[in-house]
Amino acid sequence: MSTITVIVVAFIIGYAFIALEAITKINKAAIAIVMCVVCWTLLAMGADALSLPGFELNHAIERNLGEAGTTLFFLMGAMTIVEIVDQHGGFNWVRGALMSRTKRSLLWKIAFMTAILSAILDNLTTSIVMIMILRKLVHDRQDRLWYAACVIIAANAGGAFSPIGDVTTIMLWNGKMITALGVISEIIIPSFLAFVIPTAVLQFKLHGELPEVKITEKEANISELTIFQRKLIFALGVGGLCCVPVFHTLTHLPAFMGILAVLGVLWCTTEIIYRHKEEHDPMTKRVVQMLSRIDMATIMFFLGILMAVATLSEIGVLTAVGEWLDETVGNDYLVTGAIGILSSIVDNVPLVAGAMKMYTVTTAEMLATNPELANLAVDGVFWQLLAYCAGVGGSMLIIGSAAGVVVMGLEHISFGWYMKNITWIAFVGYLAGMLCYWLMNMFILG
């Protein structure tokens, strides 16, 4: 067997063990880490036989680790910021706004708020915030699984129509394949359908009214902070998260730098507020204490998955798949639709990166001589569909998106449960959005 075949087989076996976590009882993070090391070891041992042009092992590892690190640091920073704000009662007012008498009305409120916040912030941060709120509103474990699934679908759909809502849309926006106005105006309706239809289906899984949520004494007296200090922490935390896209646009630095800046300011602020308190005072909510709450298993799982997928990118498997799709299918809707389905299996970032390298943006001069290339022009059908499919397609499997991975870790949702109960629902919404875009392109945009 060739080195490429062995690496692909190792990845498939590792992926199968992750999917069967509920049966094997082996933590998915452990499998992901082993899979990562095995894939890179096989690549290191067979690199000479592959004769990859310009390949240098240490450089490849450092480059891919750097790319994965931007997501991991963003995740750790966002989780810490949200935890700080939550521990100081910052999301209590949001919980009040979402309170509903019936389970179904809460589901719709959660869906729309998640989609809107995802477009303003990003799907990763929004998912963390909404799960924190759900824990306070829904105490029944089985019910909360349906709400959590709705959060994943709505967060990915909301991020798909915003240039800053998802990593892939940021890549396409920075690469000048799409414009902010173009992606919002053309993808917003398909994206809304992609979560509205699944929400309409999910509501039939929920019946009856919600029990009254009472604010406990612990929540009412969160700490010895004044109302002004609590509002200040909320403003710095949530306001800072909202400003991260602006920071990214103005400085062109990675988004995780903005997250770290917000965390640093919030950390300094809380240290000043608690400066007269003992370090281990139980009434204080210092950032050091919040850091211990980060789910490192989720972080390690994400690291393992990203780095394992990176080996497939390095040996050219992802690019080869894309080229095969282009040669055998050719149709923009079918190609991008297939990429969307693949993005639920492997990370959408390398898939979109491969598509960006495989196709070039059509310039005005190229378009004048060859009008058939219009679909590859800025805001062309191919790029708009790629933004939609890569973002929304990740909802079909729980490990297909950053939002899904985070919710999976926070709520301990099994891969099998999600695939059995949610995959087909997300797929229906995915197809509905694509059909909507096709109709819009045929009769309105075209």
C-alpha positions in Angstrom: 0.0 0.0 0.0 1.2 3.5 -0.8 1.9 6.1 2.0 -1.1 8.1 0.9 -3.5 5.1 1.1 -2.1 4.2 4.5 -2.7 7.7 5.9 -6.2 7.9 4.5 -7.0 4.5 6.0 -5.6 5.6 9.4 -7.7 8.7 9.2 -10.9 6.7 8.4 -10.2 4.2 11.2 -9.7 7.1 13.7 -12.8 8.8 12.5 -14.8 5.6 12.9 -13.7 5.3 16.5 -14.7 8.9 17.1 -18.1 8.2 15.6 -18.5 5.1 17.8 -17.5 6.8 21.1 -20.7 5.8 22.7 -19.9 2.1 22.0 -16.2 2.1 22.7 -16.4 4.4 25.7 -13.1 5.9 24.7 -13.0 9.7 24.9 -13.1 11.3 21.4 -10.2 13.6 22.3 -7.9 10.7 23.0 -8.8 9.1 19.7 -8.3 12.4 17.8 -4.8 12.9 19.4 -3.7 9.4 18.6 -5.1 9.8 15.0 -3.2 13.0 14.6 0.1 11.5 15.8 -0.3 8.4 13.6 -1.1 10.4 10.5 1.9 12.7 10.9 4.2 9.8 11.8 3.2 8.0 8.6 3.7 11.1 6.6 7.2 11.6 8.1 8.2 8.0 7.4 6.9 8.1 3.8 7.7 11.8 2.9 10.7 10.8 0.7 8.6 8.3 -1.3 5.9 10.8 -1.9 8.3 13.4 -3.4 6.1 16.3 -2.5 7.3 19.5 -4.1 8.6 22.0 -1.6 7.6 19.8 1.4 9.6 20.1 4.6 8.3 18.2 7.6 9.0 20.6 10.4 7.9 23.6 8.4 4.6 21.8 7.5 3.9 21.0 11.1 4.7 24.5 12.3 2.5 26.0 9.5 -0.5 23.8 10.2 -0.1 24.1 14.0 -0.1 27.9 13.6 -3.3 27.8 11.6 -4.9 25.4 14.1 -3.6 27.6 17.0 -5.5 30.6 15.7 -8.8 28.7 16.2 -7.8 27.1 19.5 -6.7 30.4 21.1 -9.9 32.0 19.8 -11.9 29.2 21.4 -10.1 29.3 24.7 -10.3 33.1 24.9 -14.0 33.2 23.9 -14.9 30.5 26.4 -13.1 32.3 29.2 -14.7 35.7 28.4 -18.1 34.2 28.3 -17.5 32.3 31.6 -16.4 35.6 33.3 -19.5 37.5 32.1 -21.7 34.6 33.1 -20.3 34.2 36.5 -20.9 37.9 37.2 -24.6 37.6 36.1 -24.0 39.3 32.7 -26.4 37.0 30.8 -29.2 37.1 33.3 -31.1 39.8 31.3 -30.8 37.7 28.2 -32.2 34.8 30.1 -35.1 37.0 31.1 -35.7 38.0 27.5 -35.8 34.4 26.4 -38.0 33.1 29.2 -41.1 31.4 27.8 -44.1 29.5 29.0 -43.9 26.7 26.4 -41.0 24.7 25.2 -41.7 25.4 21.6 -41.8 29.2 21.9 -38.4 29.0 23.7 -37.1 26.9 20.8 -38.0 29.6 18.3 -36.6 32.4 20.4 -33.3 30.5 20.8 -33.1 29.8 17.0 -33.6 33.4 15.9 -31.4 34.9 18.6 -28.6 32.4 17.9 -28.7 33.1 14.1 -28.7 36.9 14.6 -25.9 36.9 17.2 -23.9 34.5 15.1 -23.9 37.0 12.2 -22.8 39.8 14.6 -20.3 37.9 16.6 -19.4 34.5 15.2 -20.9 31.0 15.3 -18.4 29.8 17.8 -18.8 32.5 20.5 -22.6 32.6 20.0 -22.8 28.8 20.6 -21.0 29.1 23.9 -23.2 32.0 25.0 -26.4 30.2 24.1 -25.5 27.0 25.8 -24.6 28.9 29.0 -28.1 30.5 28.9 -29.9 27.2 28.1 -28.3 25.6 31.2 -30.2 28.1 33.3 -33.5 27.9 31.4 -33.8 24.2 30.6 -32.9 21.7 33.4 -34.3 18.6 31.7 -31.3 16.8 30.0 -33.2 15.3 27.1 -35.0 18.5 26.2 -31.8 20.4 26.3 -30.3 18.1 23.7 -32.9 19.3 21.2 -32.3 22.9 22.0 -28.5 22.4 21.7 -29.0 20.8 18.2 -31.0 23.9 17.2 -28.2 26.1 18.5 -25.7 24.3 16.2 -27.9 24.6 13.1 -28.9 28.2 13.7 -25.3 29.3 14.6 -23.9 27.8 11.4 -26.7 29.3 9.3 -26.3 32.7 10.8 -22.5 32.7 10.3 -22.9 31.7 6.6 -24.5 35.0 5.5 -22.1 37.2 7.4 -18.5 38.0 6.2 -17.4 37.7 9.8 -19.7 35.0 11.1 -17.6 32.0 10.1 -13.9 31.2 9.5 -14.7 30.2 5.9 -16.6 33.4 5.1 -13.7 35.4 6.6 -11.3 33.6 4.3 -13.5 34.2 1.2 -14.0 37.9 2.2 -10.2 38.5 2.8 -9.5 36.7 -0.5 -11.8 39.1 -2.3 -14.0 36.3 -3.6 -17.0 37.9 -2.0 -18.0 41.3 -0.7 -19.7 42.0 2.6 -22.8 43.5 0.9 -22.9 40.7 -1.7 -22.9 37.8 0.7 -25.4 39.4 3.1 -27.9 40.3 0.3 -27.7 37.0 -1.6 -27.2 34.4 1.2 -29.3 35.8 4.1 -32.7 34.3 2.9 -31.3 30.8 2.1 -29.4 30.8 5.4 -32.6 31.7 7.3 -34.4 28.9 5.6 -31.6 26.6 6.5 -32.4 27.0 10.2 -36.1 27.9 10.1 -37.2 24.6 8.5 -35.1 22.4 10.9 -36.5 24.4 13.8 -40.1 23.8 12.5 -39.3 20.0 12.6 -37.5 20.1 16.0 -40.5 21.8 17.7 -42.4 18.5 17.4 -39.8 16.9 19.7 -40.8 19.3 22.5 -44.2 19.2 24.3 -45.7 21.0 27.2 -44.7 24.0 29.3 -41.5 24.8 30.9 -41.2 24.8 34.7 -40.8 28.2 36.3 -37.2 29.2 36.6 -36.4 30.6 40.0 -33.4 32.7 40.6 -31.5 31.1 43.4 -29.9 33.0 46.3 -26.5 32.2 44.8 -27.5 33.8 41.5 -29.2 36.7 43.1 -26.0 37.5 45.1 -23.4 36.5 42.6 -20.7 38.4 44.3 -20.0 41.5 46.3 -19.7 43.6 43.2 -21.9 46.7 42.7 -24.4 46.9 39.9 -22.1 49.3 38.0 -19.1 46.9 38.3 -21.3 44.0 36.9 -22.5 46.2 34.0 -18.9 47.2 33.3 -17.8 43.6 33.1 -20.7 42.8 30.8 -19.9 45.8 28.6 -16.2 44.9 28.3 -16.9 41.2 27.7 -19.8 41.3 25.2 -18.9 44.7 23.8 -15.4 43.5 23.3 -16.6 40.4 21.5 -18.7 42.6 19.2 -15.6 44.7 18.4 -13.4 41.7 17.5 -14.5 41.9 13.8 -13.8 45.6 13.7 -10.3 45.0 15.2 -9.7 42.3 12.6 -10.7 44.7 9.8 -8.7 47.6 11.0 -5.5 45.8 12.0 -5.7 42.7 9.6 -4.5 40.7 12.6 -6.0 37.2 13.2 -9.3 37.3 15.1 -7.8 35.5 18.1 -5.6 38.5 18.7 -8.7 40.6 19.2 -10.1 37.9 21.6 -6.9 38.0 23.6 -7.0 41.8 23.7 -10.5 41.6 25.2 -9.5 38.9 27.6 -6.5 40.9 28.7 -8.5 44.1 29.3 -11.2 42.1 31.2 -8.6 40.3 33.2 -6.9 43.6 34.3 -10.3 45.1 35.1 -11.4 42.3 37.4 -8.0 42.3 39.1 -8.4 46.0 39.9 -12.0 45.4 41.1 -10.8 42.6 43.4 -7.6 44.2 44.5 -8.7 44.5 48.1 -9.9 40.9 48.3 -7.9 37.9 49.3 -6.8 35.8 46.3 -8.8 32.8 47.4 -11.9 34.6 48.6 -14.9 32.5 47.6 -16.9 35.6 46.7 -14.5 36.7 44.1 -14.6 35.5 40.5 -11.1 36.0 39.3 -10.0 35.1 35.8 -7.5 32.5 37.2 -10.5 30.6 38.6 -12.3 30.9 35.2 -9.4 29.4 33.4 -9.7 26.2 35.4 -13.2 25.8 34.0 -12.1 25.6 30.3 -13.0 22.2 28.9 -9.5 21.1 27.8 -10.8 17.8 26.4 -12.7 19.8 23.8 -9.5 21.8 23.0 -7.4 18.7 22.6 -10.1 17.1 20.4 -10.2 20.1 18.2 -6.4 20.2 18.0 -6.2 16.5 17.0 -8.9 16.8 14.3 -7.4 19.9 12.7 -3.9 18.5 12.6 -5.1 15.1 11.3 -7.0 16.8 8.5 -3.9 18.8 7.8 -2.1 15.7 6.8 -4.7 15.0 4.2 -4.2 18.5 2.9 -0.4 18.1 2.8 -0.5 14.9 0.7 -3.0 16.5 -1.7 -6.0 14.3 -1.0 -8.4 17.3 -0.4 -7.2 19.0 -3.6 -7.5 15.8 -5.6 -11.1 15.3 -4.3 -12.0 18.8 -5.4 -10.4 18.4 -8.8 -12.3 15.1 -9.2 -15.6 16.8 -8.4 -14.9 19.5 -10.9 -14.0 17.1 -13.7 -16.8 14.6 -13.1 -19.6 16.9 -12.0 -18.8 20.4 -13.2 -22.1 22.0 -12.2 -21.5 24.7 -9.6 -24.5 23.7 -7.5 -23.4 20.1 -7.4 -19.7 20.8 -6.7 -20.4 23.3 -3.9 -23.2 21.1 -2.5 -20.7 18.1 -2.4 -18.2 20.4 -0.7 -20.8 21.3 1.9 -21.5 17.6 2.6 -17.8 16.9 2.9 -17.4 19.8 5.3 -19.6 17.9 7.7 -17.1 15.1 7.7 -13.8 16.9 7.6 -13.0 20.5 8.6 -14.5 23.1 6.2 -11.4 25.4 6.4 -9.0 23.2 4.3 -11.9 22.4 1.9 -12.5 26.1 1.3 -8.8 26.8 1.2 -8.4 24.1 -1.4 -11.3 25.5 -3.5 -9.7 29.0 -3.3 -6.4 27.6 -4.6 -8.1 25.4 -7.3 -10.1 28.2 -8.8 -9.1 31.8 -9.6 -11.4 34.8 -9.4 -12.5 36.0 -12.8 -11.2 39.5 -13.6 -13.1 42.1 -15.7 -10.7 41.4 -18.6 -11.2 37.6 -18.4 -15.0 38.1 -18.2 -15.0 40.3 -21.4 -13.3 37.5 -23.4 -15.1 34.6 -21.7 -18.5 35.3 -20.3 -18.9 31.7 -19.2 -16.5 32.5 -16.3 -19.1 34.8 -14.7 -19.8 32.3 -11.9 -16.2 32.7 -10.7 -16.2 36.5 -10.7 -16.4 38.4 -7.4 -19.7 37.6 -5.7 -20.3 35.0 -8.4 -22.5 32.0 -8.0 -19.7 29.6 -7.1 -18.2 31.8 -4.3 -21.6 32.6 -2.8 -22.6 29.0 -2.8 -19.3 28.0 -1.4 -19.8 30.4 1.5 -23.3 29.0 2.1 -22.5 25.3 1.7 -19.3 25.2 3.7 -20.9 27.1 6.6 -24.4 25.4 6.7 -23.2 22.0 5.6 -21.2 21.5 8.8 -24.4 21.2 10.7 -25.1 17.8 9.3 -22.6 16.1 11.6 -21.8 17.3 15.1 -18.1 17.4 14.4 -18.5 19.2 11.1 -18.2 22.7 12.5 -16.6 24.6 15.3 -20.0 25.3 16.8 -20.8 21.6 16.8 -17.6 20.6 18.4 -18.0 23.2 21.2 -21.6 22.2 21.9 -20.6 18.6 21.8 -18.0 19.2 24.5 -20.1 21.5 26.7 -23.3 19.3 26.6 -21.5 15.9 26.1 -23.7 15.0 23.1 -22.7 11.8 21.4 -21.9 11.6 17.8 -24.3 8.7 17.3 -27.3 10.5 18.9 -26.8 13.6 16.7 -26.4 11.5 13.5 -29.5 9.5 14.3 -31.8 12.4 15.3 -30.5 15.6 13.7 -28.5 14.8 10.6 -31.5 14.3 8.3 -33.2 17.5 9.7 -30.1 19.6 9.0 -29.8 18.1 5.5 -33.4 19.1 4.7 -32.7 22.7 5.7 -29.4 22.6 3.8 -31.2 21.5 0.6 -34.0 24.0 1.1 -31.5 26.9 1.3 -29.7 25.7 -1.9 -33.1 25.5 -3.7 -34.0 29.0 -2.5 -30.7 30.4 -3.8 -31.2 28.6 -7.2 -34.7 30.2 -7.5 -33.4 33.6 -6.5 -30.5 33.3 -9.0 -32.9 32.2 -11.8 -35.7 34.8 -11.3 -34.3 37.7 -9.2 -30.4 37.9 -9.1 -29.9 36.5 -12.6 
